[in-house]
Amino acid sequence: MARNVSTRHKVVVTVVAWTVGILIFFPILWTFLTSFKTEAQAIASPPAFLFFDWTTENYFEVQSRSNYFKHFMNSVVISFGSTLLGLIIAIPSAWAMAFAPTKRTKDVLMWMLSTKMMPPVGVLVPMYLMYRNSALLDTRTGLVIVLTLINLPIIIWMLYTYFKEIPGEILEAARMDGASLSKEIIYVLTPMAIPGIASTLLLNIILAWNEAFWTLNLSAAKAAPLTAFIAAYSSPEGLFYAKLSAASTMAIAPILILGWFSQKQLVRGLTFGAVK
């Protein structure tokens, strides 16, 4: 029997949810508003919220100073490329751990997860030297490789937990029908796991798009993504808040739009099982 929920309880939960949502969204809103201010208005005290002289000068100046579309394409190639490469590696790995586990499987999973707890700066110097000696500095290929490596544990963990919900009997039936291992993964497992794979793909595109540490340290001009585009407006002369806000708005807008239109698929893939 469904539990009766009082109107008062619904109102309280709704108010709390909206309050939390507004608090989370407010920094983005403030960045958006600041991008339409002059530098003087951006640092004015008390700050003006809506009633100020709106201007688009910052956007034109940002575009004239930096090639936004070059940085944008770098971000697209790096984030999508690293996520797709990660999926190619993670799907067979997650299959092996979910359907052919050994006594060391859980230890391997915990070890992979533990690598995310290590501060990236701890391995920056050896990574930088390896990239310099391999001619991978400031290249899209180099950034795709490093972002694949740092996000691979998350991809494998997400797919592993999702694959565990798929009945092994279905895969056994495919083997009895003569399906090879590759066909079993491609034609049986993958179609059943589409919601989980889609949510994993979307989440890791967002993570790769927002990655700043490695993209700032391993790129300079040719492969610099939008994170470097934003960082360019922090200089020894100080922070240009209005221009920095305009650059930030231009950088986060594509991923916000992607997240908005794919939120249902993301939540559905993360919360529901493969077999209903």
N, C-alpha and C positions, 0 to 999 in steps of 0.2 A: 504494500500500500504506500502510495506517495505521501511524503511528509507535507503537512500543511505549512505554508510559509505566510506569515502575517504581512500585511501591507507595510507596517512600520519597518519590519526587517528588510523588505525589498527596497524601501526608500533609503534606509541607512546604507545598505550595500551599494546602491546606485550612487549615492553621494560620495561615498568613500572611493569607489572606482573612478568616478569623474575627477575627484580631487587628485588622486594619484596620477591619472592620465595627464591632467593639466600640468602638474609639477614636472613630469617627465618631458612633456612636449615644450614647456616654456622656454628652455634654453635655445631650442631650434627656432621658435617664434621670435625670440629676442635677436638672434643672429640675423634672421630674415629682415626684421625691421631696421636694424642697425645698418644693413647694407644699403638702405635708401637714404641714409643721413650723410651730412658732410662730416669731415673729421672733427670739426669743432663741436657739432651736435652730438657726435658719438661719445665724447668724453665730458659732455656738459653735466653739471650737477645743480639741481636734481635732474635726472634723465627724463627726456620726453618719450612718452610711450607711442602715441598715435598722432599727436598734434605737433607736427614739425614740417618743414619744407622738404617734401619728398623729392628725391633726385635719383636719376639713373646714371649719373656721372661715374660712379665707382665701377659699374659693370663695363662701361666703355673703356675706362682706363685700365682695368684688369685685363681685358681682352687685348688691348693695344700693347700692353707691357708683356704679357705672356700668351703663348699660343694655347688657348684652352682646349681646342679640339685635338691637338697633338697629345696632350696629357690625358684627355678623355679616352682616346683610342688606346693609349698605353694601359690605362686602368681596365678597359674592357678586355683586351687581349690577355693581360696578366691574370685577372680574376677569373674569367671564364676558362682560360687555358689551364690554370693550376687546378681548378675544380674538376674539369673533365679528366685531366691526367690522374688526379687523385681517385676519381671514381673507377677508372680503368684498373688501377692497382688495388683499390679497396674492395671491389665486388668479389673477385676470386678469394682475397684474403679473408673477408668476412664469411664467405661460403665455407671455407675450410674450417674456420673456428666454430661456426654454428653447426655444421653437419658432419664434420670429421674431427672432433676435438680430441686432444691428447691430455695427459695429466699436467702439461705445462701451458695449456691454452690460457687459463685464467692468469697465470703469472705473466705471460706475454702481454695480455690485455692491460694488466695493471702497470707493467713496465712502459708500454706505449703512453698510457695516460700520465704517468709520472714525468715523462719528458716535457709535458706542457707546464709543469710546475717549476722548471728550471728557468732562471732569468735569461732572456736572449743575449744580454750583454756579456754573459759568461762565455759564449762561444763566438762572439763577434770577430775577434782578432783572427782565430784560425779560419773562420769562414771567409773573411776578407782576403786573407793570404791565398787560400785555395781558389777563390774567384779571380784574384789578380793573376795568378799563375796559369789559370785555365782560360783566360781572356773572356770571362763571363761578367766582368764588372760593367755596369751600365748597359746591360742587354736585356731584352724581354725574356729571352730563354733563361738567363740566370735567375731572374725574379720569379718566373714560372716554377722553376725547380725548387727554390727555397720556400715559396709559399705552399707548394705541394707538400713538402716535407713537414712544415710546421702545422698544417691542417690535417695531414693524413691520419693521425691518431683519432681525431674527432670524427672523421668520415668513417673509419673502420668501426669505431664504437657504435655510431648511430646505425650503420647497416647491420652490424652484428646483432644488436638488440632487436632490430626489425626482422631479420632473417630467422631468429629464434622462434618467432611466432608462426612461421610457416610450417605446417605439418610435414614431417619427413616422409610420410607415406606417399605424398604426391610425387616427390622426387624419386622414390623407390619405384613407383609405378612407371615413371618415365624411363628409368633404367631397364625395367623388365620389357618395355616396348622397344628396346634397342638404342636408346638415346646415349650418345657419348657424353663425356664430362663437359665438353665445351657447349654442346647443344643443350644439355641439361641446364647450364647456367644462363645461356643466351635466350633460349626459347621457353623455358619453364620457370626458372627462378626469377629472372629479371622482370618479365611481364607482371608476375604476381606482386612484386615489390615496388612497382612504379610509384605509388604514393610515398613510400619511405625514401626511395631514391630521389624523387623530386624535392622533398623537404630537405634532404641532406644537401642536394645541389644548391638550392636557394640559400640556405643558411651559410654554406661555405663560400658562395659568391660574395655575400655580405661581409664575411670575415676577411676575405682576401681584398675586397675593395677598401676596407677601412684599415688595413695593415699599414702602419707608418714606420715602425722601427727599421725593418729590413729594407723597405723601399727607399728610405732616406739615406741609409748607410751604404747600400749597394748600387745606387743609381746616381747619376749626375744630371745629364741633359737629354741624352738620346732616349732612354727608357723610363724617364721620370714620370710616374703616374700623378693622379690628382692630389695625393698626400704631399708630394713635393711642390706642387702648384700652390697649395695653401701655405706651406712653410716659407715660401719665397717672400711672403709679406710680413715676416718677422725679421727685422734687420737690426744692426748695431745702433741705428738712429732711433730705434724704438718700434712700438707696435702701431701700425696704421689700422685702427680698429674698423673703420668703415670699409676700407678696401679688403681687409682680412675677412670681414663678414661677407662681403660680396663673393670673394673667392671660395669661402666655405659653403655658401649657399649653392654656388654653381657646382661644387664638388659633390655635395650630398644629395642634390635634387634627383639625379638619375636613380640612385639606390633607394631613395625614399619612394619614388614612383613605383619601382619594381616591387618593393616590399608592400606597398599599399595594394597593388593589384594581385599579389600572390599570397596575401596573408591567410586567406581561407585554405589554400592548398598547403601552406606551411603548417598551420595548426592541425589540419586534418591528417597530414602525414606524420606529425609528431605524436598525435594522441590516439589514433585508431590503429588497430592491427591490420595485418595483410588479409586475413581471412575472416569474413563476417559470419 
